[in-house]
């Protein structure tokens, strides 16, 4: 993988971080310096009685603040640097580099999901991994936490997508990074508004909650300008507290969706947002709503289910969302009638391949006559097929390629099908991303339309084979889900 793409796709835990020297509060300074020297470490992480990191002492601290100035019997918490700035091991390396550069840090402790120290990240080593020519790009993607700063991040995404496209990174990896940046914008905007509401006297969240995104954001498959598909999952609370508690979350939802729109994630025209009570519920209410959709099936509930089933947490803990995911998968997977009707509803989304092997092009939208909507007639039929098969098989994966791999592992799709379908997804997504980059650079509206006449003959041939593979899968699914073999 080229060096630039390696940096943007690498997590902190994938980077060779230094093993930390860990000392407890109360340790004498002399002992700490001795351990740093013995292990030839860059510093020591100080932990409290619960094993959580609370401070750091680096070689620079020893040189500037300790040597010849502080008694060696002094305890470590009196000389350590605190409060501690850390990075989680599941964050992207580029984000950690930017945080260290912006704060003037040479070393930063790395923690795991439980908050325990697992290593020490060196800025010099991380920059060597990235190379200095990437620093401007990294800085552009990690602006300050303000609406204006986040606007700059959103604008920088197109340049990043083009760079990675030109370096031939697989499109799903580029989409994954774009999604990560968008979902991080969600997280930062929620934090900004939580701080603002607290400062304005509205207080802390009245109950525990998490923010979810749905659709391509949930699957990790964003292109350049996705709109908002979001919701809140709230911890349960007494009915007599509904007006008070729900009004607080309405306020947060309105602020969040407003700021996301300002940044460059436009509001959903179908109102799939936390401002709509349909998408703002307690965990028990969410489960009850899914049960209703599962029993009282109609076109509307089937479409709502399609939107909802691909969700991911972007703010807050994942426990409630994981519980909800398991409930959905179990409930729907055990209802073949629901799955059949979902398939029948999805039949509207066929590929753009005509009876005689030609492409079916746009005939109604004046701006796109003769072009192919590659989302509507390419990725969407395949995404929905993978979702439906995964629900039937009890697979809780979200990303399309992850679902495909899991289905292959269970023998639901064979080796040839997996090869053709994976290739189809990669090819169609790459054509879409390339077109969106061209649209943006030309100052045109970014859309999902691609002119087949602008494709090379080889690209057309691969696209035809891709549509055939998707059609073949959907034909088999028609037989399996409906019993109709014609």
N, C-alpha and C positions, 0 to 999 in steps of 0.2 A: 504494500500500500504506500503511495507517495507520502512524503513527510507531512504535508499540510493536512491531508485527510486523516492521517494517524492522530494528529493532535485533536482534531475536532470530534473524532469518534471515540477517543480513549477516555475512560473513567480514571479518577485518581487511583483507585485500587489496582488498575492495570499498569500503573507506573511503578518502577522500583523505588518505593519510598524507603527511607532509612528506618531501621529498627529503633524505637524510642528508648531513652533512659527514663524510667518512671520512678518517681520518689513520692513519698507520702508527706503531707503537711506535718510540720514539726521536725523534719529532718535537718540536722545542722548543715550550714553552708559548706563547711569543709568536706563533709561526706559527699555532698552533691557534686562538688568540683572534682573530687577524687573519682567518682563513678563516670563522669563525663570524660575525664582524662583516660581512665583505664579502657573505656570502650571506644575512644577516639570519636566520640559523638559530637554533634553540632549543638547539643543542648539537652535539657531535661524537662520533662512534663511533670507537673505537680498535680497529684490527685487528692481528693478529699476522702473521708472515711467510707464513702459509698463507691469509691473507685472511679469517680467522675473527674475529668481534668478541670482544674481551676486556675492554672497559671503556667508560666513557662520561664525558664532561665536559659539563655543562649550564650554562646561564646562572646558575642558582642556585649551582652549584659555584664558578663564577668569582667571584660576589658574596660568598659566605660564606667560601671557603677560599683563594682565590688572590690577589685584589686586595690590594696593598700588603704581602703576607705572604711570597710565594714569588718567588724570582728569575725573571725572564722567560725566562732561558735554560734553566730546569729542563725536563727531558724529560717528556712527557705522562704516561707510566705511573706517575710518582711522585706525580701529583695526581689522576688519574682515579678514578672510583668503580668498584670491582670487589669481589667477582665480579659479573658482569653478569647482570641479570635481563632476559630477552627474551621475545618472543611470536612464534610462527610466523604467517605470513601466511594460513595455511589454518585458523586457529582462529577461533571466533566472536568478534565484537566485544564482546559482553556479557561474555565470560570475561576478555578483556584489560582491560576497564574495572574489573571486580571485582579483578583481580590488582593493578592500579595503586592503586586505592583502599585495598586492604588493606595494601599495603606503603608507602603514603605517597609514591608516585612521581608526578611530574608529566609525565615523558617516559619512554618505553620503546622501545628498538630493536626493529624488526621484521625477522625473518630469513625466508629461504625454506627449502624442504625440504633444501637442501644446507648450510644453516647460515650462508649469506652474508647480510650486512646489506643490506636493500632499502629501508629507510625508518625514520622516527621517528614514533611514535604520541604524540599530545598528549592528555593526560587531559581538559583543558578543552574541546578540540574534540570529543572523543568523547562527553563528557557532554552537550554542546550538541546533538549528534546524537540522543542517547538521551532527553534531558530528565530533569530531576531527579526527576520522579514515578516513574520506573522504577528508581531506585537500590535501593530496598528489595527489589524483585523480583529484581534482579540479584544482590544480596548473598545472598538466600535460596538462589539456585541455585549458589552457589560457596562453600559452607562449608569449614571447615578439613578437612585430610586426616586424618580419623579415622572410625571406624565410626559414632560418634554424629553427627559432622558430615555424613557422607554420608546418614545417615537423614533429616536435615533437608532435604537436597537432594531426596531421593526424595519426601518429603511435599509439597514445594513444587511438584512437577511438575503436580499436579492443578489447583492454582490457575492456574498458567501456561497449561495446556491450556484451561481455561475462558475465561480472558481472550482468548486468541488465537481461540478458537471464536466468542466474542461479537463479535470484530472481523472475522469472516468471512474469516479466512485459510484458504486451501485446506487441507483436512485432511491430504493427504500432506506439506505443509510442516510442519504441527504434529507429525505423526508423525516427520518427519525430525529435528526439534528434540528431541522426547522420546527418540528413539533416540540422538542425539548425547549427551545428558545421561547416559543409561544406559551407553553405551559408554565415556564419560569416567569414570563410576563404576568400571567394570571396570579401566580404566587405572590409576586412583588406588589401587584396592584391590591390584592386582598390585604396584605400587610400594611400598605400605605393607608388604606381606608379604615382598617381596625385602629391604627394609631390615631387617625384624625377623629374618629368617632369617640375614642376615649378622651382625647384632648378637648372635645366639644361637650363633654359631660354626659355622653350617651352610654358610657360604661363598657365593660368587657362583654363578650358574647354570653348571653344568658344560659346557654347550654352548649355542650360540645357539638361540633359540626365538622363536616368536610365539604370541599367544593369538588365537583366532578365535571369533567368535560366528556362529551359524547361524539359519535361519528368519527371522522378522520383524526381528530385530536385524541380521542380515546385509543384508537388503533395505532397511533404513532405514525400516521400517514398524511400529514399536512402537506399541501403544496404551498404556493407563495402567499395567497390571501384568503385563508379560510374565514368563514364567519363564525359567530359565537354559537355554540351548542353547549350550554352549561346548566348546572343545577346544584342544589344544596341537599345534603343528607344530614338531618338533625337527630341528636339523641332524643329519646322520648321524654315527654313532659306532661303534666296534668292538663286536662282539657280546660280547666278554669284559668289557666295561664296563657291560653292560645293568643288572645288579642295582644297582650303585652309582649310575648316572646316573638310572635310572627311579625309584628310591626318593626321590631329591631332588625330582623333579617330582611324584611322588605327594604328598609333603608340601606342596608349593606348591599343588597342585590342591585338596587338602583344606582348606587355609587359605582359599584364594580362594573356593571355593564356600560355605564356612561364612559368611564375611563378607558375600558377596553376598546370602545368605539373610537375614542379620541386618539388612541395609540395606533390604531390601524387594524383592529380586529372588529369588523363591522357587526352591528346587532343583527340577530337572526330574523329574517323576514317572516318566518313561521313561528316566532315567539318561543323558541326552544331555549329559554333562559330562566334563571332563578327568579326573575321578576314575575314570572308566571307561576301561580300556585301549583299548577300541574307538575312543575319541576322543582318544587321547594317543599319537601316533606320530611317528617320524622322517619326513622328506619322502619317502625311498624307500619306507618302509612304507605311507605314505598312498597313494602311486601304485600300489603292488602291491595294496592293499586295493580301490581303485577298479577295477582291472583284474579282480579276482576278482568283484566285484559285477557288472561288465559281462558276464562270461562265465557265471557261475553264478546265473542270475536266478531268484528266487522272491519270494514276497510280502514276506518280511523284508528282503531286500537291496534291493528296489525302494523300500520305505518308508524305509530308511536313506539311500538315494541322494537321495530327495526332501528329507530333512532336511538333508543335507550340502551339496547343490549351491548353496544360497544362503548362502555364508560370506563373512565380512569380518574383516580384522585389526583388533583393538582395542588390542593392545599388541605392540610390537616392529616390526621392519622388515617390509616387504611383499614382499621378493624371493621368499622361499620360497612364500608364498601365491599370488603372481602366477604362479610356475612351476606350482604345483599347479592353479590355475584353468585355465591354458592346456592342461595335460595332460588335465584332466577334459573340457573343451569339445571338444577334438580327438578324444579316445577315444570319448565318447558320441555325438558328432555323426556319427561314421563307422560307427555300429552301428544301422541301422534296426530290427533285431529288438528291441534293448533299448528303443528309443524307443517301438515299438509296445506292448511289454509294460508300459512305464511308463504309456502312455495307458490301457491296459485296466485297470491297477490304479487309476488315478485316476478311473475311471468311477463309482466309489462316491460321489464328491463332486459331486452335481448341485445345481442351484439349487432354491429353495423354491417353484417355480412348478408348479402342478398342470396336469393335462390340459385343464381347462376354464378356465384363466386365474386360478384362485384360488390363494391361498397355502397351501403345505403347512406346517402348524404342528406344534409339539412335542406328542407324545402319550404319551411315556414318563416324562420328567422331571417329577415332581410339582410342583416349584417354578416350572416354566416352561410349564405346559400352555397351549396356544393361542398361544404365542409362536414367533418365528422365530430360529434360531441363524444370525445373519447372517455369522458367520465361516465356519461349516461349509457353509452353503448359498449364500453370496454371494461373499465375497472369495476363499475357498480355491479354488473352481473356476476363477476368473479368474487368480489367481496361478499356479496349476499349468499352466494353458493357456499363459500367457506364458513360463513357464520351459521347458516342453517345446518350444515352437516356437523359442525362442531357442537351445536346445541343438542342435536340428536345423539351424539356420541358422548355427551357429558364433558366435553373439553372446555376448560375455562380460559384458554388463551384468548388474546384479543387481536393482536396483529395478524393480518391476512397470511403472511408467510409463515408465522408461527403456527397458526391454525393448520395451514397446509402441511407443514412438517409433522405435526401431531397426527393428522389424519393419515398421512403416509405411514407413520410409525404403527398405526393401528390396522393397517391394511385396507382402509376405506378407499384410498386411491392408490393405484399401483405405481411401479417405478416409472413407466412411460408417462402416465397421467401427471405424476408429480413433476417430471422433467419439463413437459410441455406447458403445464399450467404455471409453474414458477417462471419459466421463460416468458410466457405471455404477460404475466404481471410486471416483470422487469421491463419488457419492451414498451408496453403501453404507458407505464408510468414515466419512462424516460422521454418518450415523445411528448407527453403532456408537460413535463417540467421544462423541456427545451422550448416548447411553444410559449409557455407562460413567461419565461425569461425574455424571449424575443418580444412578446407583447409589451412587457414592462419597459424594455429599453427603447422601443419605438414610440412610447407614449400612448399606446393603444390600451383599451380596456382588457384586463387580464381575464381570460375565459378558459373554457375547457374544449374549445374547438380547434381542430387541426385540419389544414387543407391537404387532402391526400395527394394532390398534384405537386406539393412541395416536398414530398417524401422521395427518397431514392427507390429504385426498383427493388433493391434488397429489403429496404424497410417496409415496402408494401407487401412483399412476399411473406416476411416474418409476421406482419400484422394480420395478414390473411390466415396464416397458420395459427396465430394466437386466437383469433375469433373462432376458428374451427375447433380448437381444443376446448374453449369455453362452452361452445354450443354442444359439443359431444358430452361434456360433463352434465350440462343441464338437461340434455335428453335422457341420460341415465337417471338423473334425479327425478325426472317426471315419472318414470316408471316406478322408482322406489317409494316416492312420497304419495303418489296418487293411484298407482296401479294401471295407469294409462300407458300403453306401449306404442301408441300411434301418435 
